[in-house]
Amino acid sequence: MSYYHKHVFFCENQRPAGEECCNNHKAKEARDYVKTRVKLLDISTEQNFIRINSAGCLGRCDLGPVLVIYPEAVWYTYVDQADLDEIIEEHLTHGRIVERLKV
């Protein structure tokens, strides 16, 4: 078993101007939002230890913005905070994959 029950990586890659990348979609702000929500909701516990991290390029910019949750290796895209809230509620809290956001 891994150290974290859920380990979330947000691609925050910034490519040169004009090239598609996750950070063009405010990926850092999305990561900050999820990290804050997980703390406020108090869902990271000893039984459900959750870590939210930044990542460099995850190589899927054409699907971006993207995040990946391990150990399940489930990849998601998102448009807004409502999508992120759904990932928090369903996947991080209840362990249910959000099929509509999966890439």
N, C-alpha and C positions, 0 to 999 in steps of 0.2 A: 504494500500500500504506500502511496506517495505521502509526503509530509502534509500536503494540503488536500483537503477533501475535494475542493474545486480550485483550480488555478486558471485565472482569466488573463489572457494576453490581448491587449489592444494594439493593433498596428498603428503606429504614429509616424510612419515614414513620410518624409517631405522630399519630393523629387524637384528637379529644376522647374522653373516657371513654365506653365503650359502642359506639363506631363501629369497624367492622372496618378493620384496617390491618395491614400487614406486621410492624410492630414489636410487635404483640400476640403474635407468634409467635417472639420473640427473634431478630429479623433481624440486629441488631448483633452478637450473639454468633455467629451463623452466619457473618457476614462475617469476624469476627475468626478464627474457626476455619479457614475456607478460606485466608485470608491466611497464617496460621501454617503450615498444611499445605503450601501451595505452596512456602514458604521451606524447610521441613524436608525436603521431597522433592526440592528443588533442581531443579524442572522449569521455572523461569523462566530461560531461557538467551538468548543472543544470537539463536539460531535460533527460539526459541519464547518470546518476551518476553511475559510475562503480568502484567497489572495488575489488582488487586482494589480496587474503590472502593465507597464509600457513595453512595447517591442519595437524593434526596427522593422524593416520591410519583411513582411510575411509572404511576399511573392504572389499575392492575389489581388493586386491593385485594381484589376479590371472588374472585380466584384465588390469593391470597397464602398464605404468603409467596412472593415472586417474586424472581428475578434474571434478568438478561439478559446474554448473551455476544455481543459484537461482535468481528469484523466480520460474523459470520454472522446476527446478530439473532435468536438462538435464545433463547426464553423458557422458564424452568423454574420449577417449584414444588418444594418439598422439605418433608419432615416431620422428618427427623432427620439425625444425622451420617452415617449409612450412605448416605443419598441424596446428601449433599454429597460424600462420598468417591467415589461412583459418577460424579458429574459431574466431579470432579477427574481421576479415572483415565481415564474414557472421552473426555470432551470436551476438557479442558484438556491432557491428556497425549497422547492418540492422535487427537484431532480427530473422534471419532465421537459423533454426537448420541445422547443418552439419550432415546429415544422415550417411554418410560413416564413420564418426569417433565416432558415438554414440555407447555406450555400454549399 
